[in-house]
Amino acid sequence: MDEKTIIEKLDILIKLNASNVIKEDKTQTESILKLNGIGIGYKDIAKIIGTSDSYVAMIISKNKNKDRKKKDNANMKEEAENAKEE
């Protein structure tokens, strides 16, 4: 078996495993975030999902911004509560 054939078969296995991971996701965004969360890169996620890597990057970036805002809001709330106690 040549190297190209092995790579093609590995790509198929990766897609099959990834499809099992995301089969219960309701949205493409959920799938992208889940695959990213397990360490799969943008380009590979794009291949698995069937979209562009720039779209994948945008979804991940938006989610990081949401997480950052939630964390900032939680910190501000905690600081406000601590200030009330003092």
N, CA and C atoms as an extended XYZ file, in Angstrom:
258
Properties=species:S:1:pos:R:3:atomname:S:1:resname:S:1:resid:I:1 pbc="F F F"
N         0.851       -1.174        0.000 N   MET     1
C         0.000        0.000        0.000 CA  MET     1
C         0.901        1.244        0.000 C   MET     1
N         0.615        2.179       -0.886 N   ASP     2
C         1.452        3.371       -0.951 CA  ASP     2
C         0.991        4.421        0.067 C   ASP     2
N         1.823        5.413        0.265 N   GLU     3
C         1.572        6.436        1.274 CA  GLU     3
C         0.275        7.196        1.014 C   GLU     3
N        -0.021        7.506       -0.235 N   LYS     4
C        -1.237        8.242       -0.587 CA  LYS     4
C        -2.482        7.457       -0.183 C   LYS     4
N        -2.484        6.167       -0.431 N   THR     5
C        -3.621        5.320       -0.077 CA  THR     5
C        -3.812        5.270        1.436 C   THR     5
N        -2.716        5.166        2.163 N   ILE     6
C        -2.790        5.137        3.628 CA  ILE     6
C        -3.372        6.447        4.149 C   ILE     6
N        -2.913        7.556        3.616 N   ILE     7
C        -3.417        8.869        4.039 CA  ILE     7
C        -4.906        8.994        3.745 C   ILE     7
N        -5.344        8.547        2.575 N   GLU     8
C        -6.768        8.598        2.222 CA  GLU     8
C        -7.598        7.761        3.186 C   GLU     8
N        -7.105        6.582        3.543 N   LYS     9
C        -7.840        5.728        4.475 CA  LYS     9
C        -7.879        6.331        5.876 C   LYS     9
N        -6.794        6.952        6.289 N   LEU    10
C        -6.783        7.621        7.586 CA  LEU    10
C        -7.761        8.796        7.607 C   LEU    10
N        -7.825        9.533        6.509 N   ASP    11
C        -8.793       10.636        6.418 CA  ASP    11
C       -10.220       10.131        6.571 C   ASP    11
N       -10.515        9.000        5.969 N   ILE    12
C       -11.850        8.399        6.081 CA  ILE    12
C       -12.134        8.010        7.531 C   ILE    12
N       -11.165        7.405        8.196 N   LEU    13
C       -11.344        7.015        9.600 CA  LEU    13
C       -11.565        8.233       10.493 C   LEU    13
N       -10.823        9.292       10.242 N   ILE    14
C       -10.977       10.520       11.024 CA  ILE    14
C       -12.391       11.071       10.852 C   ILE    14
N       -12.866       11.110        9.618 N   LYS    15
C       -14.213       11.628        9.357 CA  LYS    15
C       -15.281       10.763       10.023 C   LYS    15
N       -15.097        9.458        9.990 N   LEU    16
C       -16.063        8.565       10.629 CA  LEU    16
C       -16.081        8.768       12.139 C   LEU    16
N       -14.917        8.859       12.747 N   ASN    17
C       -14.854        9.088       14.195 CA  ASN    17
C       -15.445       10.439       14.563 C   ASN    17
N       -15.120       11.458       13.782 N   ALA    18
C       -15.655       12.791       14.055 CA  ALA    18
C       -17.169       12.816       13.900 C   ALA    18
N       -17.689       12.108       12.915 N   SER    19
C       -19.139       12.096       12.732 CA  SER    19
C       -19.841       11.449       13.921 C   SER    19
N       -19.199       10.486       14.560 N   ASN    20
C       -19.764        9.891       15.773 CA  ASN    20
C       -19.754       10.878       16.934 C   ASN    20
N       -18.726       11.704       16.996 N   VAL    21
C       -18.616       12.689       18.062 CA  VAL    21
C       -19.698       13.757       17.929 C   VAL    21
N       -20.013       14.144       16.700 N   ILE    22
C       -20.933       15.270       16.488 CA  ILE    22
C       -22.337       14.864       16.052 C   ILE    22
N       -22.621       13.582       16.020 N   LYS    23
C       -23.898       13.139       15.449 CA  LYS    23
C       -25.122       13.662       16.183 C   LYS    23
N       -25.003       13.975       17.465 N   GLU    24
C       -26.159       14.457       18.216 CA  GLU    24
C       -26.244       15.983       18.272 C   GLU    24
N       -25.269       16.660       17.691 N   ASP    25
C       -25.288       18.122       17.687 CA  ASP    25
C       -26.410       18.631       16.796 C   ASP    25
N       -27.076       19.672       17.262 N   LYS    26
C       -28.204       20.230       16.511 CA  LYS    26
C       -27.756       21.267       15.486 C   LYS    26
N       -26.616       21.912       15.734 N   THR    27
C       -26.167       22.959       14.827 CA  THR    27
C       -24.724       22.726       14.402 C   THR    27
N       -24.381       23.373       13.311 N   GLN    28
C       -23.010       23.316       12.815 CA  GLN    28
C       -22.068       23.965       13.827 C   GLN    28
N       -22.531       25.015       14.469 N   THR    29
C       -21.717       25.702       15.471 CA  THR    29
C       -21.364       24.765       16.617 C   THR    29
N       -22.337       24.016       17.117 N   GLU    30
C       -22.064       23.047       18.186 CA  GLU    30
C       -20.999       22.055       17.752 C   GLU    30
N       -21.110       21.574       16.535 N   SER    31
C       -20.156       20.600       16.015 CA  SER    31
C       -18.758       21.199       15.922 C   SER    31
N       -18.686       22.413       15.413 N   ILE    32
C       -17.388       23.081       15.273 CA  ILE    32
C       -16.733       23.257       16.635 C   ILE    32
N       -17.504       23.738       17.595 N   LEU    33
C       -16.946       23.993       18.920 CA  LEU    33
C       -16.539       22.701       19.616 C   LEU    33
N       -17.316       21.659       19.429 N   LYS    34
C       -16.982       20.378       20.043 CA  LYS    34
C       -15.688       19.807       19.448 C   LYS    34
N       -15.575       19.835       18.123 N   LEU    35
C       -14.370       19.312       17.473 CA  LEU    35
C       -13.148       20.147       17.846 C   LEU    35
N       -13.324       21.452       17.940 N   ASN    36
C       -12.224       22.310       18.365 CA  ASN    36
C       -11.830       21.999       19.807 C   ASN    36
N       -12.818       21.725       20.614 N   GLY    37
C       -12.573       21.419       22.022 CA  GLY    37
C       -11.773       20.144       22.247 C   GLY    37
N       -11.843       19.234       21.286 N   ILE    38
C       -11.063       18.002       21.426 CA  ILE    38
C        -9.732       18.086       20.681 C   ILE    38
N        -9.416       19.299       20.208 N   GLY    39
C        -8.092       19.523       19.650 CA  GLY    39
C        -7.930       19.392       18.149 C   GLY    39
N        -9.028       19.363       17.422 N   ILE    40
C        -8.941       19.276       15.963 CA  ILE    40
C        -8.786       20.693       15.410 C   ILE    40
N        -7.889       20.874       14.459 N   GLY    41
C        -7.590       22.185       13.898 CA  GLY    41
C        -8.663       22.692       12.945 C   GLY    41
N        -8.600       23.985       12.648 N   TYR    42
C        -9.592       24.649       11.808 CA  TYR    42
C        -9.767       23.979       10.455 C   TYR    42
N        -8.655       23.719        9.791 N   LYS    43
C        -8.733       23.152        8.444 CA  LYS    43
C        -9.358       21.764        8.450 C   LYS    43
N        -9.000       20.966        9.439 N   ASP    44
C        -9.580       19.622        9.523 CA  ASP    44
C       -11.055       19.677        9.884 C   ASP    44
N       -11.425       20.590       10.776 N   ILE    45
C       -12.839       20.757       11.116 CA  ILE    45
C       -13.627       21.149        9.869 C   ILE    45
N       -13.077       22.068        9.102 N   ALA    46
C       -13.750       22.519        7.876 CA  ALA    46
C       -13.979       21.355        6.919 C   ALA    46
N       -12.991       20.491        6.784 N   LYS    47
C       -13.146       19.320        5.909 CA  LYS    47
C       -14.230       18.390        6.431 C   LYS    47
N       -14.225       18.164        7.724 N   ILE    48
C       -15.191       17.241        8.335 CA  ILE    48
C       -16.611       17.786        8.208 C   ILE    48
N       -16.786       19.075        8.516 N   ILE    49
C       -18.102       19.702        8.510 CA  ILE    49
C       -18.581       19.998        7.088 C   ILE    49
N       -17.620       20.254        6.210 N   GLY    50
C       -17.975       20.596        4.835 CA  GLY    50
C       -18.171       22.085        4.643 C   GLY    50
N       -17.295       22.862        5.250 N   THR    51
C       -17.362       24.315        5.129 CA  THR    51
C       -15.951       24.865        4.982 C   THR    51
N       -15.821       26.183        4.967 N   SER    52
C       -14.491       26.773        4.806 CA  SER    52
C       -13.796       26.926        6.158 C   SER    52
N       -12.469       26.920        6.121 N   ASP    53
C       -11.735       27.080        7.370 CA  ASP    53
C       -11.887       28.494        7.929 C   ASP    53
N       -12.155       29.477        7.072 N   SER    54
C       -12.382       30.836        7.576 CA  SER    54
C       -13.706       30.913        8.353 C   SER    54
N       -14.716       30.156        7.925 N   TYR    55
C       -15.982       30.108        8.656 CA  TYR    55
C       -15.766       29.456       10.031 C   TYR    55
N       -14.998       28.375       10.037 N   VAL    56
C       -14.697       27.689       11.297 CA  VAL    56
C       -13.964       28.645       12.243 C   VAL    56
N       -12.979       29.359       11.723 N   ALA    57
C       -12.218       30.306       12.535 CA  ALA    57
C       -13.129       31.396       13.110 C   ALA    57
N       -14.076       31.881       12.301 N   MET    58
C       -14.997       32.917       12.751 CA  MET    58
C       -15.872       32.408       13.901 C   MET    58
N       -16.402       31.200       13.757 N   ILE    59
C       -17.264       30.624       14.803 CA  ILE    59
C       -16.489       30.468       16.104 C   ILE    59
N       -15.284       29.947       16.010 N   ILE    60
C       -14.464       29.741       17.209 CA  ILE    60
C       -14.107       31.081       17.851 C   ILE    60
N       -13.769       32.057       17.034 N   SER    61
C       -13.431       33.383       17.545 CA  SER    61
C       -14.617       34.027       18.253 C   SER    61
N       -15.793       33.953       17.648 N   LYS    62
C       -16.992       34.512       18.276 CA  LYS    62
C       -17.260       33.848       19.623 C   LYS    62
N       -17.067       32.538       19.681 N   ASN    63
C       -17.310       31.818       20.928 CA  ASN    63
C       -16.308       32.227       22.003 C   ASN    63
N       -15.050       32.431       21.618 N   LYS    64
C       -14.048       32.877       22.593 CA  LYS    64
C       -14.416       34.239       23.139 C   LYS    64
N       -14.917       35.117       22.258 N   ASN    65
C       -15.332       36.446       22.710 CA  ASN    65
C       -16.500       36.362       23.681 C   ASN    65
N       -17.455       35.473       23.404 N   LYS    66
C       -18.593       35.290       24.315 CA  LYS    66
C       -18.110       34.789       25.665 C   LYS    66
N       -17.196       33.797       25.649 N   ASP    67
C       -16.664       33.259       26.896 CA  ASP    67
C       -15.921       34.334       27.689 C   ASP    67
N       -15.171       35.160       26.982 N   ARG    68
C       -14.418       36.232       27.626 CA  ARG    68
C       -15.375       37.235       28.266 C   ARG    68
N       -16.457       37.578       27.559 N   LYS    69
C       -17.436       38.524       28.100 CA  LYS    69
C       -18.121       37.942       29.331 C   LYS    69
N       -18.477       36.654       29.276 N   LYS    70
C       -19.107       36.015       30.432 CA  LYS    70
C       -18.178       36.054       31.634 C   LYS    70
N       -16.906       35.768       31.402 N   LYS    71
C       -15.925       35.762       32.480 CA  LYS    71
C       -15.755       37.165       33.049 C   LYS    71
N       -15.669       38.153       32.160 N   ASP    72
C       -15.541       39.538       32.613 CA  ASP    72
C       -16.758       39.963       33.427 C   ASP    72
N       -17.960       39.604       32.963 N   ASN    73
C       -19.179       39.944       33.702 CA  ASN    73
C       -19.221       39.264       35.061 C   ASN    73
N       -18.791       38.017       35.124 N   ALA    74
C       -18.766       37.298       36.393 CA  ALA    74
C       -17.766       37.945       37.348 C   ALA    74
N       -16.625       38.356       36.832 N   ASN    75
C       -15.631       39.028       37.664 CA  ASN    75
C       -16.143       40.358       38.181 C   ASN    75
N       -16.827       41.120       37.312 N   MET    76
C       -17.376       42.406       37.725 CA  MET    76
C       -18.442       42.217       38.798 C   MET    76
N       -19.264       41.205       38.634 N   LYS    77
C       -20.312       40.925       39.611 CA  LYS    77
C       -19.695       40.546       40.958 C   LYS    77
N       -18.668       39.715       40.910 N   GLU    78
C       -17.987       39.294       42.132 CA  GLU    78
C       -17.329       40.489       42.826 C   GLU    78
N       -16.703       41.372       42.047 N   GLU    79
C       -16.085       42.560       42.619 CA  GLU    79
C       -17.129       43.464       43.255 C   GLU    79
N       -18.281       43.603       42.622 N   ALA    80
C       -19.360       44.428       43.162 CA  ALA    80
C       -19.875       43.851       44.477 C   ALA    80
N       -20.025       42.534       44.534 N   GLU    81
C       -20.476       41.881       45.760 CA  GLU    81
C       -19.457       42.046       46.874 C   GLU    81
N       -18.180       41.933       46.529 N   ASN    82
C       -17.126       42.115       47.528 CA  ASN    82
C       -17.092       43.555       48.042 C   ASN    82
N       -17.348       44.496       47.160 N   ALA    83
C       -17.360       45.910       47.560 CA  ALA    83
C       -18.526       46.188       48.504 C   ALA    83
N       -19.672       45.536       48.264 N   LYS    84
C       -20.831       45.716       49.154 CA  LYS    84
C       -20.543       45.193       50.537 C   LYS    84
N       -19.809       44.089       50.607 N   GLU    85
C       -19.504       43.470       51.897 CA  GLU    85
C       -18.548       44.310       52.717 C   GLU    85
N       -17.734       45.118       52.053 N   GLU    86
C       -16.749       45.938       52.758 CA  GLU    86
C       -17.401       47.156       53.258 C   GLU    86
